[in-house]
């Protein structure tokens, strides 16, 4: 019993560290994306981001066996929904970046852990006590203070930011659910394949040639997207919440 408890604490600690590292990487991506969307369409940047993510997920799956095995999931509908949610999240976040300051945007999207807490109750069957519910209530009040009374007008940018947070929250909960039965490679492949097809179908219409500096930042986003999402999937697979 002691060994099991110790192992469990180790898993939770590892999951927290991996999650914090992923969040830090996402933050650096946001700064790069803020620079890019001032000159290029959010749909083009999102498309190129998924080019890198899709290529890596394909490589990861092919190393582990035939490609057809990657589609074998115990929850294919949830896997497809995860892919759609992540694309919507990135699209809306990129749209918000064009008109909302990065610091304020980060503050708004920090409501996603609160949404995760609420959504995890029906989806994962988690039990949330009065203290966690109180924390959720205080968090939402803080978000309202940010987006309403002080200065941010409720325009397209703020609406997109809130939508992005909601999509990412549900994506996180569904990722936790599918990692109970599916491998990390399968989870990443579904997201990469769906994102690659969907974003390319729309993004090619917004194509503009990139200058060398912008191309460098796009490459950075490609690489770190793979790393950050991989870290998050692994973190969710080793912890219960």
C-alpha angles and dihedrals in degrees: 000000000000092000091050092050091047091049090049092052089050091052093049091048091049091048092052092049092048091047093050091048091050091050091051091052091048089053092056089049090054091057091050091047091050088058094047100046091059088071106019136048116268087228092058093048092048090049093053090046090058092047088068094040093048094047092051095046089051090050091048093051095045090054090058099047145294115348093240089066090065091067092055103104132155088220109031094160091055091046091053090047090052090056093050092047094051092050090049090047094053094043093052093043091052091049090050091051091065094065109016124073112248096240092051092044091053090050092053095047091051086083088080095089088054092052089047090057092053097042093046090066098069097026102043099021093237120165115230119196130211094269094055090046089052090051090051091051093049091047093053091048089053091051090051090052089054099047101036124026105037111045124301111113114222097249136137093288095055092043090051091049092053091046090050091053092049093049093048092048093054089044090055093050093048090047090055090050098049094044088067089073110009128069124249089248092055093047092050093044094055091050093044096047096045093043092048094052097041099044093043092051089059104024097061089068089062098046119146126170112256126228117232095262093050091046089054091053092047089053089050091052091048093054098042092046089062093046097045097046090045090053091049094050092050091046091053092047094057098045135055097224 
